[in-house]
Amino acid sequence: MSEPVSEAIREHGEPWSWSEEVWRGMIERVRGGRNLLPARWPNNARCAVALSFDADHETIPLRDGDESPMRLSQGQYGNRRGVPRIRSVLGRHSVPATFFYPAVAATVHPDEVRAVAQDGHEIGIHSWIHERNNGLPPGIERDLTFRAADRLAQICGRYPVGMRTASWDFSLDTLAIIREMGLLYDSSLMADDDPYELLDKGEPTGIVELPPEWIRDDAIYFNFLRFSALRPYTAPSAVLDIFKAEFDGAWAERGLFLLTMHPHVIGHRSRIPILEDLILHIKAKGDIWFATHEQVARWCKENATAP
């Protein structure tokens, strides 16, 4: 089966034939601008730590039109077991975090969202139903994103100030939507380890990018294809070592350590110790500022060193 032809190839021909104007225009459409790493973190901490949880719950099978009770039950696990365990660990260690919710997941589990917010954690936008925004008809992504923000505000009583796109897909329209919404930050792009300002066709936007990375994501180490002969799986101890190494690097460079986890992934009995052991490792290192994504973005925007 041949690979689908991209819109860019349909419009401009094969990439090897593109003019510099074409490929440079693609590169410059959304670009990393000035580094927003501050000269110092609050309380003169050496490193900022921003833990985040993408609470997808049932939306991934729903996004694919999958009605399987089995696969929907895997998402429900995130609500029944994952989030309670995560809240317990964070509460024991007094660590704030950011929870990104698809609006449909928040609508199915509103009491969970309110409880997470009451714990002092941030609630951020994470699509409507975990849709693949790159495949949506014109205008639909904008409508869904605005609807998602309104629904989260209705549930938790506060309009979100940041977003993370589903699957970290960033369409050609996403940045314009973020700008129209007046959001403080995005957390979907990967041009740096530390916060940076997004450029829109070379124009500074004032939007803070808090970059995630697949290396710092639990799902890639634990997901597997059920009906494939290949079923990759990484031992929790190995994942903990990777996360520790990523934090140690951020600490050495006086930067930001941002980690993405999923309640239905990290919340299992053999995996939740990763979160607790990592927090203990971070605290033992010392000189740390634990913060929500909003807190990090505001501090960086207000305290970044001059370009």
N, C-alpha and C positions, 0 to 999 in steps of 0.2 A: 504494500500500500504506500503510495507516494505521500510525501509531506505536503501539507496545505501551503499554497503560495501566499506570501504575506502581501498586505496592502501596498507596502513600499515597493515591492518587486513588480506588482501589477502596474503601479503608477510610473515607476522610474526605470524598469528593466532590471537586469542582473546587477548585483552590487559592484562587480568588477568594472562595469561600464559607467558608474555614476560619476558625475562631475564633482569637483570639490564643493561647489555650492550646495549640492544635494546632501552629501554626507556630513559636511560641516553644519548644515542646518539641523540635521537630526541630532548631532552631538550637543549643539548649543541650545536646543529647545528647553530642556530642564537640566540645569548644571549646578554643581557645587560651587558656591561662592566663597566668601571669606570665612576663615576658621573662627568659630565663636567660642573656642576654649578660653575660659576666663583666666586671668592672671592668678586668681586664687579662688578656692571654693569656700562656702560659708564656714565660719569658725576655723579658717585656715586649714581645713581638711586637705589631705594629700590627694584624695580620689573621691569621685562621686559614683554612687551605685544606684542604678535605676532598674528595679525588678519589674517585669511586666508579665501579664497573663492574658492570652487571647482566649476568651471564654466562648469558644465556638459552639459548644454543646451540640444540639441536633442539626445545626444549619449546614454542615458539609454534605451529608446525604441529601438533605432537602434541596440544596443548591443544584445537585445533580439530578433532581427528579426521582430520587431513590426512596421508595416507600418501605424498604425492608425494616421490619421491627427490630431485627438483630442489629443493623447498623445504626438505627436511631437509638437503640439502647446503649450503644457505646458512647454516643453523645450525652445521653442522660447521666451516664456515670460521672461526667464532669460536674454536674449539679449535685448529685446525691452523695458522692464521696470526695471528688477532687477539690471542689471549692471549700467545703468544711475543713478538710485537712490543711489546705493552703492557709486559710484564715487562722487556723490554730497555730501553725508555725509562725506566721507573721506576727500574730498577737503575742506569742510567748517572747519574741525577740524585739517587739516594738519597732517593727520595720514597716514603713509605708510602701505601697506599691501602686501600680497602675493596671487596671483591668479594662481591656478593650472588648466591647460586646457588639456582635451583630445585633441589629434591632430586633430581629425575630427571636433570637435567643433571650434577649432581655424581656421581651413580651411574654415568652413562655415561662420565664423564671423571675418575675418582678420582685418577689420577696428577697431573692438572693442578691439582686442588684442593689436594692435598698440597704440590705445588711452590710454589703461590702462598702458602700458609700458611708454608712454610719460608723464603720470601723476607721474611717479617715482615709480610705484609699480613693484614688482618682478613677473616674469612669470616662473612657474615651470611645470614640467612634470606630467601628470596625465593619462597615458596610451595612446593608439591609439584611440579606440572607446569605452572606458570604459569596455573593455573585462574582463572577469573573468579569471585572470591569472592562477588560480589553475586547470582549466580545459583545458588548451591549450596543443596541441601536443608538443613534445620536440623541442626546438629551436625557436618556434614561439614567445614566450614572449620576447626573446632577440631581434629578428628582429623588432617586433612592438615597443619596447622601444627605440631602436636606431632611427627608422624611426620617431617616435614621437618627439624626441629631435631635429632631423634635421629639421623637419617641423616647430617647434616653433622658431628655430633659423632663418629660412628663413623669417618667418613672422615678428618677432619683432627685428631682427638684432643682437641678443645676444644668445649664447648657454646657456641653463639653467644649473644651478649648483646643483639643488635639485629636488627631486621627491616625489610624494605621490601616492601610488598605488591606482587603482580604487577600491572603497569599502574597502580600507585598507587591501585587501587580499595580502598576502606575500607568494609566492610560494617557493618551495625548491630551485629554481634557482634565485630568485630575488636578493639576496645579491651578488651573483657572477656577475650579470649584472651591479649592481650599482658600484661594484669595477672595473669592466672592463671599465666602462664609466668614471671613475675618478670623480664621483660626490662628492660634499662637504658634502651633508646631505641627509637623508631620513626623511619622516614624515608619517610613516604608523604603527609603532609598539607602544606598550603601557606598557612597563615595569616600567615606572616611571612617575612622574609629570614633572620633570626637564630634561634637555638635558643629554644624556649619550652617550658613545662610543659603537658602535656595535662590538661584537665579532663574528668571523667566526670559529666555532669549537675550541673555546678557544683562538684564535689568535686576538689580537687587530687590527682593520682595519683602524683606523683613521677617520672613517665615523661618523659624528655626527647624532644621532637620536633626532629629535624634536618630542616628543610623542604627538599624538592627543588622544582623548578619546571620546566615544560615549556620555558621559555626557555633553561634551563641543562641541556638534554638533547640529545644528538646525533641521536637517531632522528627527531625531528620535522622536521629539516632535510633528511634524506637518504632517508627512506622514500617510496615512491610506489606507486600502485595500478597493477599491471601491465596489467590489462584495462580500464583507464579511459582516456578521452580526455585526462584531466588527469594529468600526471605531474610533480608538483612536485619540484624539485631545487634545492638551494642550493649555491653554490660553496663549497668548503672555506675559501677566503680570507674569505668573508663570515661563515661560522660562527666562524672564529677571531676576527674583529673583535667579534662579539657576545659571545663568551666573555671576551675581554679587557675589554670595557666592563663586563660584570657583575663581573668581579674588581676592576676599578678602582673601581667603586662601593663594593664591600665594603671595600676598602682605605681609601678616603676616610672611610667611616663607622666604621672600626675594628671591623668585624663579621666574619661568616663567609661565605666563598665555598665553596659546595658544588656540585659538578658531577657529573652522571650521564652515563656513556657505556656503550656496548655493544660487546663485542669483535667481533661480526659486522658492526658498523656503522663504528666508528672505526678498526678494524684494517686497512682497505684501504690500498694504497700511497699513494693520493692524499690520504688523510685522517689517517693516523698522524702526519704532521708537525704537525697541529693540536695534538696533545697535547704534543709536544716544544717547539714554538714557544711554546705557552701557558706551559709550565713555565719556559722561559727568560725570558719576559716577567715572570712573577711573581717570579722570583729577581732580575731586574734592578731591580724596584721596591723590593725589600728589606724587611726587618723583618717576616718572614713565619714562621708556624708551620705546617709541613706535618704533618698528623695523620690517623690513621684516624678513622672515625666514633665508635668506642668511646672513643678518647682525647678527642675533642672533647666527647662527652656527659658523660664523667666529670669533666672539668675544669669544664664549665658547671654541673653539678649541685653540685659542691663549692665553686665560687667565684662563683656568681651573686650579684649585688648584692641586698641585702635588699629585699623588696617595699615 
